[in-house]
């Protein structure tokens, strides 16, 4: 009898354990794993479910419709009013090719499937799932976006450009070339896939380039923060660091005794490799980190991390090369626009964003981006000094092609060496210099021309266009 009771007890314990295990597993599945399975590419039910939801509309900052859906449940069609200029930002939502851009990163919002996972699951069980997606409002200005693409296209080069508000972090335009047509992505897919031009790559946020002399903006902060450093220098056209001889763009031009103002305006490599070594790896690396190199930046789209690898011991040649934006340094165009923006904003780098808000179909705000300080890159005094250096680049230096009559502009040119042997052309800057509203970065791949010659005029025209089309109240 005792043995029978013991066996019955063991069976009951086993059944209770199995039941509890099943409850725990189902709870964990619903709360933590459901979305992973739900949105897995192999899950056909996800696609079927999506086809029953009217995908949300995407607007620019002025309320202009950029992407929308129409049709009947099970047969909705996605339309793009500006399928090329927004291709790398909005991307595409395609039944056979999947999703890219904001169509991917904001997919749950556009389908109104955002929010608490447990609550969503309960809603679905009760068949109360919303059949109309949320709408997205961007910070981008379509007129400026179109003008940005026109200016880049005229160069017939690959590249990217970004215009943002240095005081808020909102992005007004962001273009990468070459691009594609979101509305004909299915028909064009074979050609896009076969191309070696990286058509699908958003160079503004995924292109990592040596920033060249634009990085001297960061190096200047490190130099000026070191109050024990002698800012004077005797330029002889070349500077030997270890076994390597660094040259200026024109090594035959001897400038003699100079300071940081002249060196920055004329972008003298000799000065910055010398002072960079004096500043040292630790200080230069610390300042770069404050400018968000080596740090993941949260953004509405996948953003590559800009790099200055100072985690290992660098020799003086590597430190010198990095001081002028070569060596261990790689940056995205967005990062360099943020660098310019941080100087413009008195040393505060604002978090960048491209989605202003997400609203329900009834106009209720679901998600809203507000300006947020991302990093205190330096103090106001040093930021003001670097701002003056950047203004001098335009008025007395090699950035004169960014000059705008009636508006003070601050900037920095760059020509970055790369493996192809043809230099990338750069320009970063902001304006109006005394009350900055727009920060800009332009890079042109393998331009084989100085940044001051080919990138600076584009930045100038972008600032003019932005000032004309985007109304930002003065804070002075």
N, C-alpha and C positions, 0 to 999 in steps of 0.2 A: 504493500500500500504506500509506504514511504517513497519507494522508488517511482511509483506512478505519479505521486504528487510532485516529486522533484522534476520529473520529465515534463509535466504539464507547466510547472513554473518556468523552466528553461525555455519552453516553446513560447510562453507568453512574453517573457523578457525579450526573446529574439524578435517576436512580432512587433512589440512596442519600439524596440531599437530600430528596426527597419522602417516603421512608420515615421518615427522622429527624424530619421536620416532623410527620408523622402521629403518631409515637410521642410527641413533645413535646406535641402538641395533646391527645391522648387522656389523657396524664398530667396535664396542667393541668386538663382537664375533670373527671377523676375526683377530683382532690385539691381543686380550688378552685371548680368551677362545678357540680358534680353536685347539691348540695343546692339551689342556686338554681333549677335546672330541675326537680328532683324535687318541690319544694314550691310550684312556681308554680301559681296558681289555674287555669290553662288545661290543666294536666297531669292528665288523667283517670287515668293509671296510679297517681298518688299516692293518689287517693281509693280506688281499687280495692285498693291495697296496705294502706292504713289499715284498710279494712273487714275485713281478715284478722287484725288484731291486737286483742286484748282490751285496751281502753284502761285505764290505771291508775286506781286509786281515790284520791280526795282526802279527807283527814281533817282535823278541827279539832285543836286542841292537846290535847284530851282523848281522842282516838281515835274521836270520833263521825264516822260516814260522812256526807260532804256530797255527793259525786258518785261514781257507779259505773256500770259497764257490765255487761250480761248478754246472753244470746242465743247464736247460733251464728256461726262465721266467715262473713263476708260479709253477716251480718244482725244485727250487734251493735246494741244500743240503749243510749243514754246516759240515766241517771236522776239527778235532782237532789232531794235530800231537803229542802232549804231553798231553793227556786227563786227566792224574792224577796229575802230578806235577804242572800244572797250573789251576787245577779245581777251586780253591778258588779265583783265580785272574781273569782269562778270563771268567770263569763260563760257561754258555751255552745259546744258543738261540734255543728254541724248540717250534714247532708249538702247542703242547698240554700243555706243562708245563710253557711256558713263557720264561723269561730271568733272568739271574743272573750274577754277576760279571761285568766285563767291557762290556760284551755283553749287559748289561742293562744300566749301567751308561753312556756308550758312544754309545748307540744305534742310536741316531740321527746323529752322525758323521759317523758311519759305514754304514748308509743308505743315507749319503749325504743330510740330511734334516736339518742341522744346519744352523745358520745364522739368519738374520732378518726375523721375522714372516710375516710381511706384504709382503716383497719381495718373500718369499717362496709361499705365497698364490697366488700372482700375477703370479708367474712362473707356478703354478699348473693350474691356470685358462687358461693360454696360452699353456698348455700341454708341457711345457719345463722342466719338472722335470727330474733330472739326474737319469739314470737307473743303474749307477755304483756307489757304495758307496766309501767313503774315507778309506784310510788305516791308521793303527795305529802302531807306533813304540814305543816299551817299553824300559825301562831302564834296564830290567832284563837280566841276563846272564844265558842261559839254562844249561850250564855245572855246574855252581854254584847252580842253582835252584835244579838240580837233586842231587847234592852232599848234599845239605841241607836236602832234604827229606830222603836220605839214612841214614844220621847220626841220624835224629830224629826217623826213623823207627827202627833202631837198639836197641833203648831203650825199645821198645814195650809199650811206654806210650803216652798219649795224650799230645799235646804241640804245640809250635810254635817257629819259629826263624826268625829273620830279620837281613839282612846285608845291610848297606847303606853307602853312602859317606858323612862324616860329614861336608865337605866343600861345598857341592852342594845340598844335600838333596835327590839325586837320589837313588833309591832302587835297589840293585843288586840281592837280593833274598829275598823271603818272602814265607814261607811254614807253613801250619797248618795241623796237624794230629789229628784225622783221616780225610781222604779226600775221594773223589769219582772219578768215571770215567765219564768225560763229554760226551764221545761218546756213552755211554750206559745208559744215565740217565733215559730214558724212561723205559727200561727193568728193571732197578734197583730201580725204584722209590718206589715200595711197601716196599722193604727191608730198603731203606734209611729212609722212613717216619716212619717205625716201630721201628727203632733203637733209643736208648736213649743216644747215644754217641755224639749227636750234629754234625753229619757228615757234614751238610751244613754250619756250622758256621766257618767263617774264624777267628780263634782264635788270629791271629796276630793283627787284627784290631777291632775285636768285643769281644774278651775275656777280661773281667775285672778281674784282679787278685790282691790280696794284694802283693805288690812288695817286701815285706820283707826288708832285709838289703841292697838291691840295692838302696832303697830310702835314705839310709844314705849319698849317693852322694849329694842329694838335701839338706839334713839336714846340711851337712858339709859346703855348701855354706852359709847357714844362720848363722852358727857358726862363720865362718871366716870373714863374713861381719860385725859382731858385734865386733868392735875393743875394746870394754870395757869388753869383756868376758874373764875370766881367762880360758885358754885352758888346764890347769893342772887338774888332777883328781886322787883320790886314789881309786883303784879298789879292792873290797873285794869279788868279785864273784857274788854278788847280790846287788840290789839297790831298796830300798823301796820308792815308790811314792804314797802318800796317803795311802790307805789301801792295795795296791797291791805291791807284791815283783817281780821285774823283774830280770831275771837270764841271765847269759851268756850261750853260748852253752855248756861250761864246767864250771859250777858254783863252782866246787872244786878247779879250778885253780885261785889262787890269784895273781894278777899282780902288786899290790901296786901302787906307784906313777907313773902315765903315762901321756902322752899328746895325742893329736889327731892323731899323726902319728901311734903310737902303737895301739890305739883304733880302727882306721880305718882298719889297716892291719889285725888285729885279729877279727874284727867285734864284738867288745864288746858292747853288748846291754846296760850294766850299764852306760857306758860313755855317750852314745847318748840319753838315756832317761833323764839322769840328765841334760845334756847340752840343750836338746830340751826344757825342762821346763824352764830353765834359759833364753833361747832365747825368748820363749813365743809364743803364738798363732798367734798374728798379724804378727810378723816377719816371722815365719815359713810359714804361709799362703801366705804372699806376695811373698816369694821366690818360693813357689810351683806354684803360678799363673804365674810367669815369665817363669817357665818351662812348661807352657801351661796346667797345671792341671786346671780343671774347665772351660776350654775355648775350644770352638769349633774350630777344625782345618780343613781347607778345604783340601780335598784329592780326588783322582780319584775314590775311592770306599767309601762306607759309613763307617765312622770311629767313633767308640764310644769315648765319651769324658772321659778322665781319671779324677779321682776325689780325692780331699782332702777337705771334707766339713768342712770349718772353718767359715761358714756364721753365725753359732750360737755359743754361748759361750760354750767352751770346758773346762772340768775340767782338772787338772794336769795329771790324769791317762790317759785320752784320748789324751792329747798333747804328753805325753811320748810314748804311743803306736804308735801314728802317726809318731813320730820321727824315729821309726825303721821300718816303712813301714807296720804297722798293723793298728788297730783302724779305722780311717776314710779314709784310703787311698786305692784306687783301680786304677790300671793302665793296659793299653794294652801293649803287647810286643813292638809294634811300638813306643809308647810313651817312653818306657825305652831305646830303641835304640836311640831315639832323645835326651834323657837326656845325655847318654854317648857321643853322637855326639856334643852336645853343649859344654861340657867340653873340648873335643878334639879340637873344633874350637874356642878356646880362648873366650868362653862365648857367642858366637853367635849360636842360634839354627836356622837351615835352614828349610824351608818349605819342607816337604817330597813330592815326586811325583814318580809315576810309569809309567806314559805315557810321553815319551819324546816329541813326535810330532804327529800331524795328517796331512796326505798328501792326496791330490786328486789322482785319478788314473793316472794323468799326472805329478805327482811329485811336485805340487804346495803346499807349506806349508799353511795349514788352521789354525792350532793352534800349538804353541810351548811353552814348559815349559822352563823357565830359572831360574837359582838359585835365591832364594829370602830369605832374612833374615826374619824369623818368629818372633823371640824374642831375645832381649838382656837379657840373663838370669843373667849375672853377669859381672864384669869387668875382664880384662885380668889378673890382679894380682891374684885375687881369683881363677879364672879358672886354672891358672898355679899351684897354691898351691894344688888344688884338683887333678889335673893331677898327681902331685908327689905322693899324697896319693894313687892314683889308681895304679901307677907303683909299689909302695912298696907292695901292696896286692899280686902282682905276684912274686916279688923277696924275700920278707921277711914275707909274710902272708899266708892266707889260700886259695889263688887263684893260687898256684904254678902249678896246672894242666893245666893252660892256658899258661904256659911258652913256648916260641918258641926260639930255638937256633938261634942266629944271628939277632933277631928282638926284640926290646923292646915293651912289651905289657902293657897296663894299664887296670885295671878292677875292678869289685866288685862282690862278690858272694852274694847269698841270699837264705835263707830258710824261706818260708812264711807259717805261720799257717793258716789253713782254717777249715771249719766246719766238714770235713770228718775225721779230726784227723791225716791225713797224709800230711806232708809238701810239698808245691810246691818247686821245685828247680829252682833257677835263676842264671844267670850270665849276666852281661853287661860289655862291654869294648870297646877298640879301639886299633889300631896298624897301622903302627909303631908309637910308643908313641910320638916321637919327630917330626914327620911329618905325622900326621894321614891320612890314606886313607880309612880305613874301621872301621865303628862302628857296633857293634853287640849286639843283645839281644837274649837270649835263656830262655824259660820257659818250665818246664816239670811238668805236673799236678800230684799231689799225688805221687811224686817220693819217698817220705819218706827217702830221702838221702840228704846230704848237697849239695848245689849248686856247691861248690868248687870241689866236687867229681864227679858229673855226668853231670852238665851243662857246667862247665869250659872246659873240654876236647872237647866238641862239638864246643864251641866258638873258641878254638884254631885251630881245623881242618878247620873250616869255614874261618878263617883269612888266613891260609896257602893256601887253595884252591882259595880264592879270589885274593890273591897276585900273584898266579900263572897264573890265567886265565884272570884277568882284568888289562889292562895296564892303569895306571894313572901316568902321569908325576909328578916327585917330585917337590915340591915348595920351597925346601931349596936350 
